[in-house]
């Protein structure tokens, strides 16, 4: 798994990996007309029930009004999403159907901009909400049925060492340094 560019992207990559997805960060997805190269922040993929399941996650701020919305639209443009789908279909030699989920995790956002962003075919969630609604429950579910046989010596199951940000959140939650409510 390539190294993510930011801690928030790394957190999302760890979360997807814990959920059983093959994860790519900084996946080349196209070349804008202005030059350079567009890279998807984090993409998770797995095959479920003969469908290619793709979760394309972009991470950033939504605070600049119209500029943020235009940027969000570009990140999830049909051209880029098709390029990502094609990449994984070739990688897995897969000819079946694809379920493509678009997710934007806002590390910072203003209410008017996030409401405008949600009007597109993209799920937009503030990072603090995402931690409580998705990440902590995923950790809990993984611990209920880890892919290994934990020792019976202790009752506390820990995450693999490579998930250092998930481990940090799990520690904070276990020692009640995080509230269940983000109010």
N, C-alpha and C positions, 0 to 999 in steps of 0.2 A: 504494500500500500504506500503510495507516494506521501510525502510529508505535506500536510495542509499548510496554507499560508497564514492562518490566524488561529488563535485558541478556540474561537467559536466554531470555525470549520472543523477543527480537530475533534471537538466535542460531538458534533453531528456525525462525523465519520466513525467515531467510536460507538455511538448509539446505533447507527445502521449495522455496523459489524456485529455488535452484540445481538441484534435481531436476526442475524444469519445472512446478511447480504454481502456479496462481493462488493468492495468499496473502491472507488477511484476518486482521487482529488486532483483538481487542476486538469481535468480531461479536455484535451483540445476538441473544440466543437465547430470551428469555422473561422473564416477570415472576414472581418468587416470591410466594407468598401473603402473606409478611411485607412486601411492597413492594419498591421498588427495581427493578433490572433485572439479569438475569444476562447476562454476556458471555463467550463462549468466548475463551480466551487466544489461540490460533493455530489457523487452519483452512486447510488446503491442499486444492485441488480441481483435477482435470483429467479429461478424458474419454479412456478407454482401451478399445479394443475394444468400443465402444458401451455402456460402463458408466461411470457417474459415480463416480469414485474420490475419496473424501473421507478425509482424515487430520485428525482432531480431536485437538489436543494441548493438554493443560492442564499448567501448570508450577507447581511449588510444593514445599513441604516435607511430609514424611510422618513426623512425630515425636510426635504427640500421642495416640497410641493410637486409641481408638474415635472420637474427634472427627475425626481425619484421615480415617478410613475413611468416616464419614458424609458428610463434605465431598466426598470423591472420588466417592461414589455419586451425590450431587446433581449434580455437575458433568457427569456422563455419563448423567443420567436419560433415559429414553425420550422424555419431553416435549421436552427441550432438543435431543437428537440429531435428533428428527423436525423440529423447527423449523429446524435448520441444513440438513438435507437439502432441506426445502421451499424455503428461501431460494435455494439453488443451482439447484434444478430450475427455479424461476421465472426466475432470472437467465440461465440458459442455454437456456430454453425446451426442457427435456429431459424426456422421458417414459419413458426406459428404466430399467433396474435400477441400483441403487446398491450400491457396496461401501464400507462405513463402518468405518474403523479408528479405535479409541480408544487414545490413547497418553498416558500420564502420565509426565512427566520430573520426577524428584525431585531438586531442588537439594540437599536434605539429607534423609536418612531413617535410621531405625533398623531393624535387621534384623527384629524381630518385626512392626513395622507394615508394612514393605514385603512381607513374606511374607503377611500377612493381606490386603493390598491386591491382591496377585496372584491371589487366589481369585475375583475378579470378572472380568467379561468385558472387562477393560482391560489392555493391556500396560503394565507399570510398569517403568521403567528409571531407575536413578540417573544423574544428568547426567554424572558422570565416565565411566561405562561407555558411555553414549550417544555421547560425543565419540569414543571409540576404536572402537566397533562400527558407528557409522553416519555420523557427520559426517566424520571423516578419510577413510574409504573413498569417500564421495560426492565430496569434493574431488579425490581421486586419479582417480576415474572421469571426472569432468568434464574434468580436464586431459588425459586420454588422447584425448578427442574434443570439444574446445571448439566452440561453435556459430559460431566465426569462424575465419578463416585467420590463425594467428599468424605473426609475422615469423620468418624463418629466421635472423635475426641472432643471436639468443640461444636457448639451449636451455631456459630456464626460463619456463614459462607462468604468468602471474599471473591471479588471479581479478579480476572487475570491481571497481572502486573502491567501489561501493555496498555490497559485502559486507564491511564493515569488521571484524566479529567473525570471520568465516570467514578473512579475510586474516590476522588476528592469529594464529589457531590454525595456519594454514598456515605462517606465518613461524616460529612457535615450533617446529613439527615439523621444518621444513626445516633449522633451525639446531640441531637436537637438544636443544632446551630442553624438549621433552616426551618422555617415555618411551613406548614402544609398550605397555607393560604398566602397569596402574594399581595394581600391588602395592606 
